[in-house]
Structure formats: structure tokens, C-alpha cells
Amino acid sequence: MRNIISLVAVIAALAFTGSALAADGAAIFKAKCAACHGQKGEGMKGMAPAQKGNKFLTEGKAEDIKKVILEGRAGAAKKYKEYPIDMPKSGLSDADADAVVQFMQGDLQK
């Protein structure tokens, strides 16, 4: 009986952790990305492009988006030449970058 109760507790904890991870993408975006891309992904004039409605996010592959988040974009790789600053490397872990990509392709686009 104790084993069953322990198993139920572990399953409940894992379910809660999964929900918390989904929320982390939004929190990480606000902490690390919103200063340039706007709190709601609307972009910042003269600073960085909008993320909401951005085709790279809405139609792109998660691994390509994650690569930009982790490695940044500068020089010839820079997509938006009209913005004076480069996209910096984020310094995020792989798991945090995955959470941000999920948020950017999901809830941010609503």
C-alpha cells in the first residue's frame, strides 16, 4: 500500500513539474528576451524585431530557433540588418532554450 501511495505521489510531482516547465518558457522569455523583443513579443523599434507573428517562429523548426537562441546572430548571419545590435548568445541551458522555443511558438503567438 505504501508503494502505491509513493508511486501516486511521484506521478503527481512529475505532472506538476511538467506544468511548471511550460510556465518557465514565459518567465525565461520575460527575463532574458523581453528587454529587446518586448514583453508580448511585439518587438522594440530600433532594437529588435517582433517575435509575435514572426514567420521564422510560426513556420520554422524548433531546432533552428533554438540554435539562434543559443548561438545568437551576428555579421553575415544576421537576418535583420536594419537593427543596429546583434542577437547575442543567450547563455541559456538546452532545457531552458527548449522551454523558450515552446513558449515562443505557442502561447506567445496567441
PyRosetta script that sets phi, psi and omega in degrees:
from pyrosetta import init, pose_from_sequence

init()
pose = pose_from_sequence("MRNIISLVAVIAALAFTGSALAADGAAIFKAKCAACHGQKGEGMKGMAPAQKGNKFLTEGKAEDIKKVILEGRAGAAKKYKEYPIDMPKSGLSDADADAVVQFMQGDLQK")
pose.set_psi(1, -40.8)
pose.set_omega(1, 178.8)
pose.set_phi(2, -63.8)
pose.set_psi(2, -36.4)
pose.set_omega(2, 178.5)
pose.set_phi(3, -63.5)
pose.set_psi(3, -39.6)
pose.set_omega(3, 179.3)
pose.set_phi(4, -66.5)
pose.set_psi(4, -42.9)
pose.set_omega(4, 178.9)
pose.set_phi(5, -63.9)
pose.set_psi(5, -42.1)
pose.set_omega(5, 178.0)
pose.set_phi(6, -63.0)
pose.set_psi(6, -42.3)
pose.set_omega(6, 179.1)
pose.set_phi(7, -62.8)
pose.set_psi(7, -43.9)
pose.set_omega(7, 178.1)
pose.set_phi(8, -61.9)
pose.set_psi(8, -40.9)
pose.set_omega(8, 179.0)
pose.set_phi(9, -63.6)
pose.set_psi(9, -41.7)
pose.set_omega(9, 179.0)
pose.set_phi(10, -65.3)
pose.set_psi(10, -44.4)
pose.set_omega(10, 179.1)
pose.set_phi(11, -62.1)
pose.set_psi(11, -42.9)
pose.set_omega(11, 178.6)
pose.set_phi(12, -63.7)
pose.set_psi(12, -41.6)
pose.set_omega(12, 178.6)
pose.set_phi(13, -63.3)
pose.set_psi(13, -41.8)
pose.set_omega(13, 178.8)
pose.set_phi(14, -66.1)
pose.set_psi(14, -38.7)
pose.set_omega(14, 178.1)
pose.set_phi(15, -64.0)
pose.set_psi(15, -41.8)
pose.set_omega(15, 178.6)
pose.set_phi(16, -66.3)
pose.set_psi(16, -41.3)
pose.set_omega(16, 179.7)
pose.set_phi(17, -61.4)
pose.set_psi(17, -40.2)
pose.set_omega(17, 177.6)
pose.set_phi(18, -60.5)
pose.set_psi(18, -41.2)
pose.set_omega(18, 178.0)
pose.set_phi(19, -67.2)
pose.set_psi(19, -38.7)
pose.set_omega(19, 179.3)
pose.set_phi(20, -65.4)
pose.set_psi(20, -38.3)
pose.set_omega(20, 179.0)
pose.set_phi(21, -64.0)
pose.set_psi(21, -38.4)
pose.set_omega(21, 178.9)
pose.set_phi(22, -62.3)
pose.set_psi(22, -37.8)
pose.set_omega(22, 178.8)
pose.set_phi(23, -72.3)
pose.set_psi(23, -27.3)
pose.set_omega(23, -178.1)
pose.set_phi(24, -62.0)
pose.set_psi(24, -35.0)
pose.set_omega(24, -179.7)
pose.set_phi(25, -58.3)
pose.set_psi(25, -42.3)
pose.set_omega(25, 177.8)
pose.set_phi(26, -66.0)
pose.set_psi(26, -43.8)
pose.set_omega(26, -179.5)
pose.set_phi(27, -65.3)
pose.set_psi(27, -41.6)
pose.set_omega(27, 179.3)
pose.set_phi(28, -65.8)
pose.set_psi(28, -42.8)
pose.set_omega(28, 177.7)
pose.set_phi(29, -56.9)
pose.set_psi(29, -47.6)
pose.set_omega(29, -178.7)
pose.set_phi(30, -63.4)
pose.set_psi(30, -37.3)
pose.set_omega(30, -178.4)
pose.set_phi(31, -77.0)
pose.set_psi(31, -37.1)
pose.set_omega(31, -171.2)
pose.set_phi(32, -109.5)
pose.set_psi(32, -24.9)
pose.set_omega(32, -170.3)
pose.set_phi(33, -114.2)
pose.set_psi(33, -30.8)
pose.set_omega(33, -170.9)
pose.set_phi(34, -65.1)
pose.set_psi(34, -25.5)
pose.set_omega(34, -180.0)
pose.set_phi(35, -58.5)
pose.set_psi(35, -33.8)
pose.set_omega(35, 179.2)
pose.set_phi(36, -102.9)
pose.set_psi(36, -38.2)
pose.set_omega(36, -173.3)
pose.set_phi(37, -96.8)
pose.set_psi(37, -0.9)
pose.set_omega(37, 178.6)
pose.set_phi(38, 88.5)
pose.set_psi(38, 148.1)
pose.set_omega(38, -177.9)
pose.set_phi(39, -58.9)
pose.set_psi(39, -32.5)
pose.set_omega(39, -179.0)
pose.set_phi(40, -111.1)
pose.set_psi(40, 17.0)
pose.set_omega(40, 178.8)
pose.set_phi(41, 75.9)
pose.set_psi(41, 18.4)
pose.set_omega(41, -176.2)
pose.set_phi(42, -79.4)
pose.set_psi(42, -7.1)
pose.set_omega(42, -177.8)
pose.set_phi(43, 83.6)
pose.set_psi(43, 166.4)
pose.set_omega(43, 179.1)
pose.set_phi(44, -131.5)
pose.set_psi(44, 119.7)
pose.set_omega(44, -177.9)
pose.set_phi(45, -53.8)
pose.set_psi(45, 128.1)
pose.set_omega(45, 179.6)
pose.set_phi(46, 76.2)
pose.set_psi(46, 1.7)
pose.set_omega(46, -175.7)
pose.set_phi(47, -120.0)
pose.set_psi(47, -58.3)
pose.set_omega(47, -175.9)
pose.set_phi(48, -159.3)
pose.set_psi(48, 152.5)
pose.set_omega(48, -177.3)
pose.set_phi(49, -72.9)
pose.set_psi(49, 161.1)
pose.set_omega(49, 175.4)
pose.set_phi(50, -66.5)
pose.set_psi(50, 144.9)
pose.set_omega(50, 174.9)
pose.set_phi(51, -100.5)
pose.set_psi(51, -30.1)
pose.set_omega(51, 177.5)
pose.set_phi(52, -72.3)
pose.set_psi(52, 123.8)
pose.set_omega(52, -179.3)
pose.set_phi(53, 81.9)
pose.set_psi(53, 1.2)
pose.set_omega(53, -178.8)
pose.set_phi(54, -71.8)
pose.set_psi(54, 122.8)
pose.set_omega(54, -176.2)
pose.set_phi(55, -60.8)
pose.set_psi(55, -32.1)
pose.set_omega(55, 177.7)
pose.set_phi(56, -59.6)
pose.set_psi(56, -35.4)
pose.set_omega(56, 179.0)
pose.set_phi(57, -84.1)
pose.set_psi(57, -42.0)
pose.set_omega(57, -174.7)
pose.set_phi(58, -76.2)
pose.set_psi(58, -29.0)
pose.set_omega(58, -177.6)
pose.set_phi(59, -116.4)
pose.set_psi(59, -9.6)
pose.set_omega(59, -175.4)
pose.set_phi(60, -80.3)
pose.set_psi(60, 168.4)
pose.set_omega(60, 177.5)
pose.set_phi(61, -84.4)
pose.set_psi(61, 140.3)
pose.set_omega(61, -179.0)
pose.set_phi(62, -55.8)
pose.set_psi(62, -40.0)
pose.set_omega(62, -178.0)
pose.set_phi(63, -67.4)
pose.set_psi(63, -31.8)
pose.set_omega(63, 176.9)
pose.set_phi(64, -70.2)
pose.set_psi(64, -40.7)
pose.set_omega(64, 178.6)
pose.set_phi(65, -65.6)
pose.set_psi(65, -44.0)
pose.set_omega(65, 179.1)
pose.set_phi(66, -60.0)
pose.set_psi(66, -40.3)
pose.set_omega(66, 180.0)
pose.set_phi(67, -60.3)
pose.set_psi(67, -43.2)
pose.set_omega(67, 178.6)
pose.set_phi(68, -65.0)
pose.set_psi(68, -41.6)
pose.set_omega(68, 178.7)
pose.set_phi(69, -60.5)
pose.set_psi(69, -45.6)
pose.set_omega(69, -176.4)
pose.set_phi(70, -76.1)
pose.set_psi(70, -39.6)
pose.set_omega(70, -173.2)
pose.set_phi(71, -100.9)
pose.set_psi(71, -16.0)
pose.set_omega(71, -177.1)
pose.set_phi(72, 74.7)
pose.set_psi(72, -174.7)
pose.set_omega(72, 176.2)
pose.set_phi(73, -144.6)
pose.set_psi(73, 129.8)
pose.set_omega(73, 179.5)
pose.set_phi(74, -148.7)
pose.set_psi(74, 163.6)
pose.set_omega(74, 176.2)
pose.set_phi(75, 57.9)
pose.set_psi(75, -133.2)
pose.set_omega(75, -178.0)
pose.set_phi(76, -63.8)
pose.set_psi(76, -26.0)
pose.set_omega(76, -179.2)
pose.set_phi(77, -77.9)
pose.set_psi(77, -12.7)
pose.set_omega(77, -177.6)
pose.set_phi(78, -67.4)
pose.set_psi(78, 125.4)
pose.set_omega(78, -176.4)
pose.set_phi(79, -82.5)
pose.set_psi(79, -42.0)
pose.set_omega(79, -176.4)
pose.set_phi(80, -103.3)
pose.set_psi(80, 89.6)
pose.set_omega(80, -175.6)
pose.set_phi(81, -69.0)
pose.set_psi(81, -20.8)
pose.set_omega(81, -177.5)
pose.set_phi(82, -72.6)
pose.set_psi(82, -12.3)
pose.set_omega(82, 178.0)
pose.set_phi(83, -95.8)
pose.set_psi(83, 128.6)
pose.set_omega(83, -172.7)
pose.set_phi(84, -69.8)
pose.set_psi(84, -23.9)
pose.set_omega(84, -178.0)
pose.set_phi(85, -100.2)
pose.set_psi(85, 152.3)
pose.set_omega(85, 176.2)
pose.set_phi(86, -79.7)
pose.set_psi(86, 159.5)
pose.set_omega(86, 171.4)
pose.set_phi(87, -79.0)
pose.set_psi(87, 113.9)
pose.set_omega(87, -177.8)
pose.set_phi(88, -76.8)
pose.set_psi(88, 160.0)
pose.set_omega(88, 170.7)
pose.set_phi(89, -64.1)
pose.set_psi(89, 140.6)
pose.set_omega(89, -174.4)
pose.set_phi(90, -81.0)
pose.set_psi(90, -30.1)
pose.set_omega(90, -174.7)
pose.set_phi(91, 76.9)
pose.set_psi(91, 9.1)
pose.set_omega(91, 179.9)
pose.set_phi(92, -78.0)
pose.set_psi(92, 156.6)
pose.set_omega(92, 171.4)
pose.set_phi(93, -73.4)
pose.set_psi(93, 164.9)
pose.set_omega(93, 176.6)
pose.set_phi(94, -58.0)
pose.set_psi(94, -43.5)
pose.set_omega(94, -178.1)
pose.set_phi(95, -64.6)
pose.set_psi(95, -41.5)
pose.set_omega(95, 178.6)
pose.set_phi(96, -67.2)
pose.set_psi(96, -39.9)
pose.set_omega(96, 177.5)
pose.set_phi(97, -62.9)
pose.set_psi(97, -41.2)
pose.set_omega(97, 176.7)
pose.set_phi(98, -60.0)
pose.set_psi(98, -42.6)
pose.set_omega(98, 180.0)
pose.set_phi(99, -64.4)
pose.set_psi(99, -40.0)
pose.set_omega(99, 178.8)
pose.set_phi(100, -66.2)
pose.set_psi(100, -43.4)
pose.set_omega(100, 178.3)
pose.set_phi(101, -59.5)
pose.set_psi(101, -46.0)
pose.set_omega(101, 179.9)
pose.set_phi(102, -59.3)
pose.set_psi(102, -43.6)
pose.set_omega(102, 178.7)
pose.set_phi(103, -64.7)
pose.set_psi(103, -45.7)
pose.set_omega(103, -177.1)
pose.set_phi(104, -65.5)
pose.set_psi(104, -35.0)
pose.set_omega(104, 178.6)
pose.set_phi(105, -84.0)
pose.set_psi(105, -16.6)
pose.set_omega(105, -176.8)
pose.set_phi(106, -108.5)
pose.set_psi(106, -98.1)
pose.set_omega(106, -171.6)
pose.set_phi(107, -59.2)
pose.set_psi(107, -34.2)
pose.set_omega(107, -179.9)
pose.set_phi(108, -63.2)
pose.set_psi(108, -28.8)
pose.set_omega(108, -176.6)
pose.set_phi(109, -83.6)
pose.set_psi(109, -5.5)
pose.set_omega(109, -178.1)
pose.set_phi(110, -80.3)
pose.dump_pdb("model.pdb")
